[in-house]
Amino acid sequence: EFYILNEEFENYIINVEGSVTINFDITLYNKINWGYVNGNFLIAHKKFLSFSLPKLVRGNFYCNYYYTKLTYTTVEEYIKKWCTVNGSILILNFKF
């Protein structure tokens, strides 16, 4: 489904009635122009900073990132810069 969104709806604003999960196995560049997510938004990817974020998440924002050079504060500031989150922002850092 994500590949279809990325290729077919590149020039549209995507609003989601529900939750979104972006897993670490997605390796393509994200050009999706997100509007809002009316649920939770979860992103778990080693290239977290290359993904566009929704402008509004009405639920919680979950982020599992894989950079050892980024700090919790850097990731939180990045999320807040691009996204308004009505719920909580929950961040985990996995170091491999």
PyMOL commands that set and color helices and strands:
alter all, ss='L'
color gray80, all
select helices_A, chain A and resi 2-8+48-50+72-82
alter helices_A, ss='H'
color red, helices_A
select strands_A, chain A and resi 13-16+20-22+33-37+41-45+56-57+61-65+84-85+89-93
alter strands_A, ss='S'
color yellow, strands_A
deselect
rebuild
show_as cartoon
